[in-house]
Amino acid sequence: MAIQLSGGQRGAVEVVSLATGAARTWTSGRPGIPLGVSWADSRRLGIFWAGTGAAPQRDSGLWELDTAAPGHALLSGRRILPLVTGGDTVQYAQLTTAGTAIAAVNYNGTAHVGRGTVVGGIVELSAQTGRPLRTLLAEHAAYSADPGQPGWYITPCQLAAADRTGGHLLVSCDRFGRLDRGRFTPLPGAAPQSAVTAAW
């Protein structure tokens, strides 16, 4: 079991054995916090790190930590995916037991958006290379009827939860729903472009 902790400007992750109760904590000397954790297997832990301070993007992104390796440095492992890659911003990402990563991504550099403009989505990536394998779901520009600022605008796609395999996801993009191996089914209970917390 992994628990993400935060205290002040420094975040930490604690791994607790459910069999023995033994605990081990990894900390970072760099400012930031872990926004989420995910298991790739029984020893490799994915950490989505949000850096803070003078250079927040320097360390931010999806990291892999070998929990069987010596040491207590949280970011001692390998960064699989930086916060900004190829001009796109990663909102959140996690590892799966299938050897992939699932990420919610915003496409940057879209100067003018209108009906049908794809502004981001849910993407499956290789956990080895960090390269995209396929887009699972697209996020389109949203429309505001606000008289003060009418028009189309960019909104983030959210990855609310993923099962261990990465084959079944709860997402909020154009609509909230479940994404099962590329097939989207809308669900009630959460409006698009609103914060959502969910779990399998």
C-alpha positions, 0 to 999 in steps of 0.5 A: 500500500502506498500513501502520499503525504505532504508537509509544508513545501516538501512531499513524501510517499510512505509504503506500508506492507499490509502483511507485516505493517512495516513502513518505509518513507521516501522524501524529496529535498526539492519543493513539491508534492505528490499528487497521486500514486499508482503501482506498476507491479509489486515493487515499481511505484508511479508518482505524479510529482508537482514541483513548486518553487522557482522552477516548478517544471524542472522535476514535475511529471510522472516518476517511477520509483523502485521501492526495493532499491536502497535509499529514501530519495523520492525522485531517485528513480526515472522520470517517465513523463515530464510535465510539458512534453512536445508542447503539451501539458500533462494534467495528471498521469499514472502507471498501469500493470500493463506496462503503460502509462495513462495521461490527461493532456492539454494541447498547447499552442492552440491560438484560435479555437472553435467548434470541433477543435481538439484541445486535449484528451486521454492518452496511453503511453509507453512506460519505457519510453514515455512516447504516445501509443494512442489517443483514447479519448479527445477533449474538444473546445468548450463554448461559453455563452457569457455575454461578457466573454462569449466564444470557444475556450480550452478546458482540461480533460480529467483522468479521475480514476483508472484500474490497475490495468489501465483498461478501465477509466473514469474520465471527465472530458466533453462529458463525464463517463467511463472509458473501457478499452477505448469505448466511452459510456457517459455516466450521470453525476458530474458535469464537464469542466468541473472537478471530479474525484472517483475510484474503482 
